[in-house]
Amino acid sequence: MDSEPLINEPHEGEWIYVSAPLGHLNGTAHALSESIATTIYARGWTVVQPEQHARTQEGDGARGAARALEALRSADACLFDVSSSSVGAEVATAVCAGRPVIALEHVDTPPPAIVAALLSDDPLPRVIRYTSVDECIEQLSRTLEDPVWRAAVSLAAADVR
């Protein structure tokens, strides 16, 4: 029996890149982060997070960063916590690559102006404005099940735009 661990790599057509630092939330960030991943998995998607690539490439930060960038550019869809200013470059990369974006925005913490501008110019984003973990997850579930959004993801995954 092979003793090497299985690597959970994404396969085309079934994964979402998630960058949600949730730094603006006090006390509920971990619960929301776990709920986001669970909700995405429950809908049949694999979750790829940039931290996963950095951790799996021990001692080789450049390779991990390159893999995370490739994951971002080729994801079927991307989910970002746009209330965090640290995701601006990732949002820009996803939008420019034609990836459908789900943007989580806490009502008390609007996104930076550049991120809001990127999202307003993109025909594919879904912005989820929320006040609580439950509200965020409910709206995320509806988005992931929405046939219009799923069709946009299918088109983007096939690079037909």
BADONU-274317 format. One line per 2 residues: their letters; for each residue x, y negated, z negated of C-alpha. Coordinates in Angstrom, 1 decimal. Each point is the difference from the previous one (the first is absolute). Example, Ala and Ser with C-alpha at 12.3 -4.5 7.8 and 13.67 -1.06 7.14 Angstrom:
2
AS	12.3 4.5 -7.8 ~ 1.4 -3.4 0.7
This chain:
161
MD	0.0 0.0 0.0 ~ 1.3 -3.4 0.9
SE	0.9 -2.1 -3.1 ~ 0.0 -3.4 1.7
PL	-2.9 -2.2 -0.9 ~ -2.6 -0.8 2.6
IN	0.2 -3.5 1.3 ~ -3.3 -1.8 0.3
EP	0.6 -1.9 3.2 ~ -2.9 -1.7 1.8
HE	-1.2 1.4 3.2 ~ -1.6 -2.2 2.7
GE	-3.7 -0.5 -0.3 ~ -0.3 0.5 -3.8
WI	1.9 -2.5 -2.1 ~ -0.2 -3.5 -1.5
YV	2.9 -2.1 -1.1 ~ -0.7 -1.5 -3.4
SA	1.9 -2.9 -1.5 ~ -1.9 -1.2 -3.0
PL	2.2 -1.4 -2.8 ~ -3.1 -1.3 -1.8
GH	2.3 -2.2 -2.1 ~ -2.8 -2.6 -0.6
LN	-2.0 2.5 -2.0 ~ 0.6 0.3 -3.7
GT	-0.7 3.4 -1.4 ~ -2.0 1.4 3.0
AH	2.7 0.2 2.6 ~ 0.9 3.7 -0.7
AL	-3.7 1.0 0.0 ~ -0.7 -1.8 3.3
SE	3.2 1.4 1.6 ~ -1.0 3.6 -1.0
SI	-3.6 -0.6 1.1 ~ 1.1 -1.3 3.4
AT	2.2 3.1 0.7 ~ -2.8 2.3 -1.3
TI	-2.6 -1.6 2.2 ~ 2.2 0.1 3.1
YA	0.9 3.7 -0.6 ~ -3.7 0.8 -0.6
RG	-0.9 -1.4 3.5 ~ 2.6 2.3 1.6
WT	2.9 -2.4 0.4 ~ 3.6 0.4 -1.1
VV	1.4 -3.0 -2.0 ~ 3.5 -1.2 0.9
QP	1.5 -2.6 -2.3 ~ 3.3 -1.9 0.6
EQ	1.2 1.1 -3.4 ~ -0.3 3.6 0.9
HA	2.5 -0.3 2.9 ~ 2.4 -1.9 -2.3
RT	-0.2 2.7 -2.7 ~ 0.4 2.9 2.5
QE	3.2 -1.4 1.4 ~ 2.1 0.0 -3.2
GD	3.3 -1.7 0.6 ~ -1.0 -1.1 3.5
GA	-2.1 -3.2 -0.3 ~ 0.5 -1.0 3.6
RG	-1.5 3.2 1.3 ~ -2.9 -0.3 -2.4
AA	-0.6 -3.6 1.1 ~ 0.1 1.0 3.6
RA	-2.4 2.9 -0.5 ~ -2.4 -2.3 -1.9
LE	0.1 -2.6 2.8 ~ -0.7 2.8 2.6
AL	-2.9 1.2 -2.2 ~ -1.4 -3.5 -0.1
RS	0.3 -0.5 3.8 ~ -1.6 3.4 0.8
AD	-2.6 0.4 -2.7 ~ -3.6 0.7 1.1
AC	-1.0 -2.8 -2.3 ~ 1.5 -2.1 -2.8
LF	-1.4 -1.1 -3.4 ~ 1.6 -3.0 -1.7
DV	-0.5 -1.9 -3.2 ~ -0.1 -3.4 1.6
SS	-0.2 -1.7 -3.4 ~ 3.6 0.9 -0.4
SS	2.4 -2.4 1.8 ~ 2.5 2.9 0.5
VG	-1.9 1.6 2.8 ~ 0.1 -2.8 2.6
AE	2.7 1.6 2.2 ~ -1.8 3.3 -0.1
VA	-3.3 -1.6 1.0 ~ 1.7 -1.8 2.9
TA	1.7 3.2 1.2 ~ -3.3 2.0 -0.2
VC	-2.0 -2.7 1.8 ~ 2.7 -0.4 2.7
AG	0.1 3.8 0.5 ~ -3.8 0.1 0.5
RP	-0.7 2.0 -3.2 ~ -3.5 -0.3 -1.5
VI	0.4 -1.8 -3.4 ~ -2.0 0.3 -3.2
AL	0.8 -3.0 -2.1 ~ -0.8 0.1 -3.8
EH	-0.5 -3.4 -1.4 ~ -0.9 -0.7 -3.6
VD	-2.4 -2.9 -0.1 ~ 2.1 -1.9 -2.6
TP	3.2 0.5 2.0 ~ -0.3 -1.0 3.7
PP	2.7 1.0 2.4 ~ 2.8 -2.4 1.0
AI	-1.0 -2.2 3.0 ~ 2.2 1.8 2.5
VA	-1.6 3.4 -0.9 ~ -3.5 -1.5 0.3
AL	1.0 -1.4 3.4 ~ 1.3 3.3 1.2
LS	-3.2 1.8 -1.1 ~ -2.3 -2.7 1.6
DD	1.8 0.4 3.4 ~ -0.2 3.8 -0.1
PL	-3.1 1.6 1.5 ~ 0.3 3.2 -2.0
PR	0.3 -0.9 -3.7 ~ -2.4 0.8 -2.8
VI	0.2 -2.3 -3.0 ~ -1.2 1.4 -3.2
RY	-0.6 -2.7 -2.6 ~ -0.5 1.4 -3.4
TS	-0.2 -0.8 -3.7 ~ 0.3 3.4 -1.6
VD	1.5 3.4 0.7 ~ -3.4 1.6 0.6
EC	-1.0 -2.7 2.5 ~ 3.2 0.3 1.9
IE	-0.2 3.8 0.3 ~ -3.7 -0.1 1.0
QL	0.8 -2.4 2.8 ~ 3.1 2.0 1.0
SR	-2.1 3.2 0.2 ~ -2.5 -1.8 2.3
TL	2.7 -1.3 2.2 ~ 1.7 3.5 0.3
ED	-3.3 1.5 1.0 ~ -1.1 -2.8 2.4
PV	-0.3 1.4 3.5 ~ 1.0 -3.3 1.6
WR	3.1 -0.2 -2.1 ~ 0.9 3.6 0.7
AA	-0.4 -0.6 3.7 ~ 2.4 -2.9 -0.2
VS	2.5 2.2 -1.8 ~ -0.4 2.7 2.6
LA	0.7 -2.5 2.8 ~ 3.0 -1.5 -1.8
AA	1.3 3.5 -0.7 ~ -0.2 0.8 3.7
DV	1.7 -3.4 0.7 ~ -3.0 -0.9 2.2
R	-0.8 -3.7 -0.6
